[in-house]
Amino acid sequence: MTIRREVTCDDGSVRTVYIKREKLTPLRYQLAHLLAGRGLWTKVRAEFEILRQLRGAGFRCPRPIACVHRGWPSSSGVLVLEALAGTRPLNSYLASGDLPGDPASREQFFTALGREIARLHAAGFRQPDLYSNHVHVAGEPGGFRFAFLDLQRTVQGRQVRLRRRVLDLAALWATLPPRLAGQRDVEVFFDAYLADSGWEDQIGQVRAGVDQAIARLLKLRRVWEIRERRHVRAPRRAAARDSSGRHDVDRPALSAAARNRRSGQLRGHDEHLRRQNAPGPPRPRKLAARPGAPGRGRRRRRAARRRLFEEAPRAHGRHAAPRLAGGPGRATRPAGSRPATSPGWRAAASRPCG
């Protein structure tokens, strides 16, 4: 759980901080850190250390202010971070239209993005949650500035293997729909990334692995929520209404005859919906059974027993009982005789005929 707060400093300035509360850490997460020689770390402790290492390596990320955690037996923790100033998530930045649409500007942007992520991997940092909303962007006069956040699962090592690089890149491009980044932008990004990483000779293997990982990630709901989120809301404007009360007649490209024809179609559709959803005649209300009267379940059981008594017993061969009058399907017993389930009837049915 993350809470945003406005804090007044000693000098009178107001800063925005984020407080991340962790109530319970999975035991397997703590054991992984213990086997790595770090101890029973919680997620907030791991993120606190990774943020310090990233800032020491020259990467932009939220400044960690404080961290308090308890590892055993009830693991929990709190992490306080300073908010990033003047940055926006990557998907929101691309959807807002702040990036110019000319090919030169987009090529410069995606080249810088590919080089920054290649520099992150070259420093030994692996980020499995490299989603488009975890990469922040800020435009500068000389270029672009990138920052990374939500680094709970980030791990630093001596080097990042190709398989791990492919998974990180797939997490980024699985959350960037084609309407925000086209095929040309993807090619520019991978050219810059592979050129700085030294993997130019394995471009086919990298692209195939990224495509396969994207197909697996698109089966996850959280990936689709990031990918299809509405990042920019169009401003509301007063639209003209037609006689049916619809707002979709504000179309200057339509002629007057087309507007009238469409208005008539909409009115007919509204009338059809009104008739379809109109309430019908009231249904008769069921009367409650009087006290002592047999209910529906009791009546069904009684009818079932009655059918059982009236059916002839089924026997085969020489022990077959004579069929009673009433037809081949439903046999009726004579008046005054005993029911089919009585011991006398079974004894008579078991004796051979003749």
C-alpha positions, 0 to 999 in steps of 0.5 A, a space after each residue: 500500500 502506497 500513501 502520498 503525503 505533503 510534508 513541510 520541511 524546516 526551511 518552509 518548503 513543501 515536498 511530496 513523499 510516498 510512504 510504502 507500507 508492507 504488511 507481510 513478506 512471503 517467506 520464499 522472498 526472505 529465504 532468497 535474500 538469506 541464501 544470497 547472504 543479505 539476511 531476512 530482508 523485506 521488499 521495502 528493505 530490498 528496494 531501499 538498498 537498490 535505490 541507494 545503489 542506483 543513485 550511486 551508479 548515476 541513475 535517476 530514481 526516487 531518493 530514499 529517505 527512511 526505511 524501517 522493517 522487521 524480518 522475523 517472525 512477523 515480517 513488515 516494513 515501511 519505506 519513505 521516498 521523495 517523489 520525482 519532480 517534473 517527470 511523467 510515466 512513459 506511456 502517459 508522456 507518449 499519449 499526451 502528445 508532448 513528443 513531436 510527431 516528426 520522425 527525427 524527434 521520435 528517433 532521437 527519443 527512442 534512441 535515448 531510451 534504448 541507450 539508457 536501458 542498455 546502460 542499466 543492464 551494463 551496470 548489472 541491474 536487472 528490472 523484471 518490472 520494467 513496465 512503461 509506467 515504471 519508466 518516467 520521462 522528462 523533456 530537457 533542452 538538450 534531450 530527455 531525462 529518464 528515471 526508474 521506480 518500483 524496484 522491489 524485484 530489481 537485483 544487481 549482479 556482475 552482469 545480466 544474461 541475455 535471457 534476463 535482458 529479453 524478459 526486461 525488454 518484453 515487460 517494457 514493450 508489452 505495456 506499450 501499445 502500437 498506437 503509442 510506439 510504431 514499428 519504426 520506433 521499435 526498430 530504432 530502440 532495438 538498434 540503439 540498445 543492441 549497439 550499446 550492449 554489444 549484442 548486434 550479432 544476435 539481433 534475430 535471437 533477441 527479437 524472437 525471444 522478446 516476441 515470445 515473452 510478450 505473448 506470454 505477458 499479454 495473458 496477464 491481467 495487470 499487463 493489459 491494465 497498464 497497456 490499455 489505460 486511458 492516459 489522457 482524457 479529452 476535454 469536455 465540450 458542449 455538443 449540439 443535441 438533436 431532437 432525440 437528445 443524442 450528442 453525436 450530431 456534432 459532425 460538420 462532415 455530414 450534410 443536413 440530409 444525413 443528419 436528419 436521416 441519422 436522427 430518425 434512425 436514433 429515434 427509432 432505435 430509442 423507441 425499440 428499446 423503450 418498448 423492449 424494456 417496458 414493464 409487462 402485465 403484473 404477474 399473479 402473486 402466489 398464495 401462501 399454503 394454508 397451515 397444515 396443507 401439504 407443500 410442493 415437496 410433500 405432494 411430489 413425494 406422494 405422487 412418486 409413491 403412488 406411481 411406484 405402487 401402481 407399476 407392475 413388478 419387473 421380472 424376466 423368464 419363467 418368474 415373470 409375474 402376470 401383467 395386470 390390466 391397464 395396458 403394457 406401460 402402466 399397470 393398475 392393480 385390482 380393487 381390494 388387492 395388495 400393493 406391489 411392494 407388499 411381501 405377499 405380492 413379491 412372494 406371488 411374483 417369485 412363484 413359477 406360473 403354471 
